Amino acid sequence: MKNFTGLATLLPIVILSACLPAAPTTHAPLPTITPTGEHLSTTDWITPYFTDPDSPAAGSYLGGPDEALAAAIDEARFSVDAAIYHLNLWSIRDALIAAHQRGVTVRVVAESDNLDEMEIQALIEAGIPVVSDRRESLMHNKFVVIDGHEVWTGSMNFTVQGAYKNDNNLLEVRSSRLAENYTAEFEEMFSGDFFGDSIVENTPHPSLDIQGTRVDTTFSPDDGTAAKIIALIQDAEESIYFLAFSFTSDDIAAALIEKAEQGLAVAGVFETGQYHANRGTEFDNLRAAGLDVRLDGNPRNMHHKLFIIDEQIIVTGSYNFSRSAEERNDENTLIIYHADLAAQYLSEFQRVFAKAASE
């Protein structure tokens, strides 16, 4: 991926830097990673995709991760279950409608605040059943289960901005047992009308082994996601890197500060817009403690919700590091113990970190 060096992007960062707290006197050492592209094949069962907002092709809205997801939906033979916070991508809309028209069972759970989007309305008009949460809290999931053996999830909303302008990740995992986890969560919402804090803890395989790799699944607010992230941070031995769209969790921040004080490399990037909009953002707290945290350099949104632990473990999904994600919203998170996959996410971290304002 190419670094964006245009003057229009650099000027806001320079102006903003004068308003930030003092930079830490020492920076955490960072891994040396060579970026390897937007689509990175890791194994035969898991594939990560990253958006590339700096690519010239992004302006044409072609070649993004949505095309891979749409192609997978086009291959569906029996069923597609989609939990969609926000949809305005024509590629996903058309793939879902085409699947429905060829006899595939297509079902959708949507966030009520976004139910009036034309693309969601097009699904309804095509005869696809759409259930919305009808609650103040958010149905913030972004996942798709295909034919009961393939799960797509990550931070990317199914929108033009999410796929082409924001920094995001999308992960394809081929596992029938993981699909069972996500199907159970989908059924709670679609069939049971259980959303937010009414959801019960019933994930069939909260921790499973996929071809020798441990994969943990958590859903919020019933599975205690924050406690699991904190435990991973506390067990870290060498490094912790993170990318955070929204980060207001005092407890997660305290765990990071403690590990930095123990001498671990701890560094991260916050979304600039959320830094200014969020009450209780942890950016100033972490920077005051000497951590190398930065505000992102994307003029749109740095939308990742990502931890990389010891260059071995990744935490990714829809879950922002906030009280709303922990206690109110419907969210999903994967914790994957896979060094090769972690290397791909480290590449993305390096790209975003290099663009971020250091002072």
Helices and strands as residue ranges (DSSP letters): H 7-17, E 46-50, G 56-60, H 65-74, E 79-84, H 90-101, E 105-110, G 112-114, H 118-125, E 130-132, E 142-146, E 150-154, H 160-164, E 169-174, H 176-190, G 196-198, E 207-210, E 213-220, H 225-235, E 239-244, H 250-261, E 265-270, H 272-277, H 283-288, E 292-295, E 305-309, E 313-317, H 323-327, E 331-337, H 339-355
